């Protein structure tokens, strides 16, 4: 069963507790702030995020 998790705090909490639950990551286009970019970097390191989840290309 799939469920959608949204919001920076919810994603951070899930990433800390159970990072294997991530299937896909979507980021709103144009969203590139100080809170989001470190989260994307951590998701990339864990293999949960590639160039398609970066705000400059996601749609």
N, CA, C and O atoms as a MOPAC input file, in Angstrom:
PM7 MOZYME 1SCF
protein

 N      0.83800 1    -1.17500 1     0.00000 1
 C      0.00000 1     0.00000 1     0.00000 1
 C      0.88500 1     1.24100 1     0.00000 1
 O      1.88100 1     1.29900 1     0.72000 1
 N      0.52400 1     2.21400 1    -0.79500 1
 C      1.28600 1     3.45700 1    -0.88800 1
 C      0.56000 1     4.56500 1    -0.14000 1
 O     -0.66800 1     4.57800 1    -0.05600 1
 N      1.32200 1     5.47300 1     0.38800 1
 C      0.75000 1     6.66500 1     0.98700 1
 C      1.64800 1     7.83900 1     0.64700 1
 O      2.85700 1     7.68800 1     0.47100 1
 N      1.03800 1     9.00600 1     0.55700 1
 C      1.80100 1    10.20400 1     0.23600 1
 C      2.13100 1    10.93800 1     1.52800 1
 O      1.27800 1    11.13300 1     2.39400 1
 N      3.37400 1    11.33100 1     1.62900 1
 C      3.84900 1    12.13200 1     2.75200 1
 C      4.26300 1    13.47000 1     2.15800 1
 O      4.99200 1    13.50300 1     1.16600 1
 N      3.81800 1    14.56100 1     2.73800 1
 C      4.20800 1    15.85600 1     2.19700 1
 C      4.52800 1    16.82400 1     3.32100 1
 O      4.02500 1    16.70600 1     4.43800 1
 N      5.36800 1    17.77200 1     2.99500 1
 C      5.82100 1    18.75600 1     3.96800 1
 C      7.23500 1    18.43600 1     4.43100 1
 O      7.60000 1    17.27500 1     4.61500 1
 N      8.00800 1    19.47500 1     4.61300 1
 C      9.41400 1    19.31100 1     4.97600 1
 C      9.56700 1    18.54200 1     6.28700 1
 O     10.38900 1    17.62900 1     6.36800 1
 N      8.80000 1    18.89100 1     7.30300 1
 C      8.95900 1    18.24100 1     8.60700 1
 C      8.56200 1    16.76900 1     8.55800 1
 O      9.23400 1    15.92600 1     9.15100 1
 N      7.48500 1    16.45900 1     7.86000 1
 C      7.04400 1    15.06000 1     7.74800 1
 C      8.07000 1    14.22200 1     6.99200 1
 O      8.35100 1    13.08500 1     7.37200 1
 N      8.62800 1    14.78300 1     5.92600 1
 C      9.63700 1    14.05500 1     5.14800 1
 C     10.90100 1    13.85800 1     5.98100 1
 O     11.49000 1    12.77700 1     5.96400 1
 N     11.32000 1    14.88800 1     6.70800 1
 C     12.50300 1    14.75300 1     7.56600 1
 C     12.30100 1    13.67000 1     8.61800 1
 O     13.20100 1    12.86700 1     8.86400 1
 N     11.13100 1    13.64300 1     9.23800 1
 C     10.85800 1    12.64900 1    10.27800 1
 C     10.88700 1    11.23500 1     9.70600 1
 O     11.46100 1    10.33100 1    10.31300 1
 N     10.27500 1    11.04100 1     8.55200 1
 C     10.27500 1     9.71600 1     7.94000 1
 C     11.67500 1     9.31500 1     7.49800 1
 O     12.05100 1     8.14800 1     7.60800 1
 N     12.43600 1    10.25800 1     7.00700 1
 C     13.80400 1     9.98600 1     6.58300 1
 C     14.65400 1     9.51600 1     7.76600 1
 O     15.52000 1     8.65500 1     7.60700 1
 N     14.40700 1    10.07500 1     8.93600 1
 C     15.14700 1     9.67000 1    10.13400 1
 C     14.69700 1     8.30400 1    10.65100 1
 O     15.52500 1     7.50800 1    11.09400 1
 N     13.40300 1     8.02900 1    10.59900 1
 C     12.86500 1     6.79600 1    11.17800 1
 C     12.88100 1     5.59800 1    10.24400 1
 O     13.23000 1     4.49300 1    10.65900 1
 N     12.50500 1     5.80400 1     8.98000 1
 C     12.32000 1     4.66400 1     8.07900 1
 C     12.59400 1     5.06800 1     6.62700 1
 O     11.66300 1     5.11600 1     5.82300 1
 N     13.84400 1     5.35800 1     6.27800 1
 C     14.15500 1     5.86800 1     4.93900 1
 C     13.85200 1     4.89100 1     3.80500 1
 O     13.75200 1     5.30800 1     2.65100 1
 N     13.70400 1     3.60800 1     4.10700 1
 C     13.41600 1     2.63000 1     3.05800 1
 C     11.99800 1     2.76800 1     2.51700 1
 O     11.68800 1     2.20400 1     1.46800 1
 N     11.14400 1     3.49200 1     3.19800 1
 C      9.75500 1     3.64600 1     2.75100 1
 C      9.61300 1     4.59500 1     1.56700 1
 O      8.55300 1     4.63100 1     0.94100 1
 N     10.64200 1     5.35700 1     1.24500 1
 C     10.54900 1     6.28600 1     0.12200 1
 C     10.56800 1     5.53200 1    -1.20100 1
 O     11.43600 1     4.69000 1    -1.43100 1
 N      9.61700 1     5.83300 1    -2.06100 1
 C      9.59000 1     5.28100 1    -3.41400 1
 C      9.92500 1     6.35900 1    -4.43400 1
 O     10.74000 1     6.14000 1    -5.33100 1
 N      9.30200 1     7.51200 1    -4.29700 1
 C      9.53700 1     8.64300 1    -5.19400 1
 C      9.52000 1     9.91900 1    -4.37200 1
 O      8.88900 1     9.99300 1    -3.31800 1
 N     10.22700 1    10.91800 1    -4.87700 1
 C     10.25500 1    12.22200 1    -4.22000 1
 C      9.91600 1    13.27700 1    -5.26000 1
 O     10.50100 1    13.30400 1    -6.34300 1
 N      8.97400 1    14.13800 1    -4.92800 1
 C      8.59200 1    15.23400 1    -5.80600 1
 C      8.80500 1    16.54100 1    -5.06200 1
 O      8.52000 1    16.64100 1    -3.86900 1
 N      9.30700 1    17.53600 1    -5.77000 1
 C      9.55300 1    18.85000 1    -5.18200 1
 C      8.90300 1    19.89200 1    -6.07500 1
 O      9.01600 1    19.83000 1    -7.29900 1
 N      8.22000 1    20.85400 1    -5.45800 1
 C      7.55100 1    21.89300 1    -6.21900 1
 C      8.57300 1    22.71700 1    -7.00900 1
 O      9.58800 1    23.15400 1    -6.46500 1
 N      8.29400 1    22.91700 1    -8.26700 1
 C      9.18600 1    23.68100 1    -9.13700 1
 C      9.38100 1    25.09000 1    -8.57700 1
 O      8.42700 1    25.75200 1    -8.16800 1
 N     10.63200 1    25.52800 1    -8.57100 1
 C     10.95900 1    26.86200 1    -8.09400 1
 C     11.22600 1    26.94300 1    -6.59800 1
 O     11.55100 1    28.01400 1    -6.08600 1
 N     11.09700 1    25.84200 1    -5.90400 1
 C     11.31500 1    25.82500 1    -4.45200 1
 C     12.76700 1    25.48400 1    -4.16700 1
 O     13.16500 1    24.32400 1    -4.27100 1
 N     13.55200 1    26.47300 1    -3.81300 1
 C     14.97700 1    26.25900 1    -3.52800 1
 C     15.37600 1    27.09400 1    -2.31800 1
 O     16.08000 1    28.09400 1    -2.46100 1
 N     14.93900 1    26.69800 1    -1.14300 1
 C     15.27300 1    27.48200 1     0.03900 1
 C     16.24300 1    26.74200 1     0.95700 1
 O     16.60800 1    25.59500 1     0.69900 1
 N     16.65000 1    27.41200 1     2.02500 1
 C     17.66700 1    26.86200 1     2.93900 1
 C     17.21700 1    25.59200 1     3.64500 1
 O     18.05300 1    24.75000 1     3.97300 1
 N     15.92800 1    25.43100 1     3.88500 1
 C     15.45400 1    24.23000 1     4.57700 1
 C     15.34400 1    23.04300 1     3.63400 1
 O     15.53200 1    21.90000 1     4.05000 1
 N     15.04600 1    23.29900 1     2.38600 1
 C     14.79200 1    22.20900 1     1.44800 1
 C     16.06300 1    21.61300 1     0.85700 1
 O     16.15600 1    20.39400 1     0.71800 1
 N     17.03000 1    22.43000 1     0.51100 1
 C     18.21200 1    21.93200 1    -0.18900 1
 C     19.00800 1    20.89700 1     0.62000 1
 O     19.45700 1    19.91200 1     0.03400 1
 N     19.20600 1    21.06700 1     1.93500 1
 C     19.89400 1    20.00800 1     2.69000 1
 C     19.10000 1    18.70000 1     2.71700 1
 O     19.68300 1    17.61600 1     2.72200 1
 N     17.78000 1    18.80500 1     2.73600 1
 C     16.93600 1    17.61300 1     2.71200 1
 C     17.09800 1    16.86800 1     1.39000 1
 O     17.19800 1    15.64100 1     1.37900 1
 N     17.12500 1    17.59500 1     0.28700 1
 C     17.33400 1    16.97400 1    -1.02500 1
 C     18.71200 1    16.32700 1    -1.08000 1
 O     18.85700 1    15.22600 1    -1.61000 1
 N     19.72100 1    16.99800 1    -0.53800 1
 C     21.07100 1    16.42800 1    -0.53600 1
 C     21.10700 1    15.11300 1     0.24700 1
 O     21.75900 1    14.15700 1    -0.17400 1
 N     20.41200 1    15.06400 1     1.38000 1
 C     20.37700 1    13.83100 1     2.17300 1
 C     19.63800 1    12.71800 1     1.42800 1
 O     20.06700 1    11.56400 1     1.44800 1
 N     18.54200 1    13.06100 1     0.78000 1
 C     17.80200 1    12.07100 1    -0.00800 1
 C     18.66700 1    11.53500 1    -1.14900 1
 O     18.62200 1    10.34400 1    -1.45600 1
 N     19.45100 1    12.41200 1    -1.77600 1
 C     20.34800 1    11.98200 1    -2.85600 1
 C     21.39900 1    11.00700 1    -2.33200 1
 O     21.66900 1     9.98800 1    -2.96900 1
 N     21.99300 1    11.30800 1    -1.18200 1
 C     23.01800 1    10.43700 1    -0.59900 1
 C     22.47300 1     9.05000 1    -0.29200 1
 O     23.19600 1     8.05800 1    -0.38400 1
 N     21.21400 1     8.98200 1     0.06900 1
 C     20.60100 1     7.70100 1     0.41000 1
 C     20.02500 1     6.99500 1    -0.81600 1
 O     19.49000 1     5.89200 1    -0.71000 1
 N     20.13900 1     7.64000 1    -1.98300 1
 C     19.66000 1     7.02100 1    -3.20900 1
 C     18.17100 1     7.16200 1    -3.44900 1
 O     17.60800 1     6.42800 1    -4.26100 1
 N     17.51400 1     8.09500 1    -2.75700 1
 C     16.07700 1     8.27600 1    -2.90300 1
 C     15.71500 1     9.44000 1    -3.81400 1
 O     14.53400 1     9.70600 1    -4.04000 1
 N     16.69800 1    10.12400 1    -4.32800 1
 C     16.42300 1    11.33500 1    -5.09400 1
 C     17.46300 1    11.45600 1    -6.19800 1
 O     18.65900 1    11.28600 1    -5.96000 1
 N     16.99900 1    11.75100 1    -7.39800 1
 C     17.93500 1    12.02000 1    -8.48600 1
 C     17.61200 1    13.39400 1    -9.05900 1
 O     16.92300 1    14.17800 1    -8.40700 1
 N     18.08300 1    13.69900 1   -10.23700 1
 C     17.86500 1    15.03100 1   -10.80600 1
 C     16.38800 1    15.33800 1   -11.02000 1
 O     16.01800 1    16.50800 1   -11.11100 1
 N     15.54200 1    14.32600 1   -11.10400 1
 C     14.11800 1    14.57600 1   -11.33100 1
 C     13.41500 1    15.14700 1   -10.10300 1
 O     12.31300 1    15.67800 1   -10.23600 1
 N     14.00200 1    15.05900 1    -8.92900 1
 C     13.33700 1    15.61300 1    -7.74600 1
 C     13.89400 1    16.97300 1    -7.36400 1
 O     13.49100 1    17.53600 1    -6.34600 1
 N     14.80000 1    17.50700 1    -8.14500 1
 C     15.32600 1    18.83400 1    -7.84900 1
 C     14.30700 1    19.89000 1    -8.27300 1
 O     13.65300 1    19.73800 1    -9.30400 1
 N     14.16700 1    20.95000 1    -7.49200 1
 C     13.13800 1    21.94800 1    -7.77100 1
 C     13.24800 1    22.60200 1    -9.13500 1
 O     12.23200 1    23.01500 1    -9.69300 1
 N     14.44100 1    22.71000 1    -9.68800 1
 C     14.59700 1    23.40600 1   -10.96200 1
 C     14.06300 1    22.60200 1   -12.14200 1
 O     13.83600 1    23.17100 1   -13.21000 1
 N     13.85500 1    21.28600 1   -11.98000 1
 C     13.37100 1    20.47800 1   -13.09400 1
 C     12.06700 1    19.75500 1   -12.79600 1
 O     11.42100 1    19.25700 1   -13.71900 1
 N     11.66100 1    19.68300 1   -11.52800 1
 C     10.42300 1    18.96800 1   -11.19600 1
 C      9.22000 1    19.79700 1   -11.60400 1
 O      9.28000 1    21.02600 1   -11.60500 1
 N      8.14100 1    19.14000 1   -11.94500 1
 C      6.96200 1    19.89100 1   -12.34400 1
 C      5.77300 1    19.31500 1   -11.85500 1
 O      4.68600 1    19.83500 1   -12.10700 1

